Amino acid sequence: MKLWQKNVILLLLVVLIAFVPLFLLRDAEFGGADGMAEELITESDPDYEPWFQPIFEPASGEVESLLFALQAAIGSGVVCFILGRMTAPGRKDHGN
């Protein structure tokens, strides 16, 4: 099996692991910092109106946390990949 095929399979597995809970745990509850901030704002200023509404509302707070963690993992993966490619030994173009 070629390297790119293994990478595609691994990527599909990561996506599967990330999105299966979206469908299996629809009623999951988790209170995070966003919810606590919203409560504090409502207590401080009951007439506060949000500037905009979310485009997509996750099924629960845990799903929202999952999507945030997935976004962070993808972003760090891209950054680390680029840094690894830039600093890899044996690279022909060192910017000289």
Helices and strands as residue ranges (DSSP letters): H 3-24, H 33-44, H 61-87
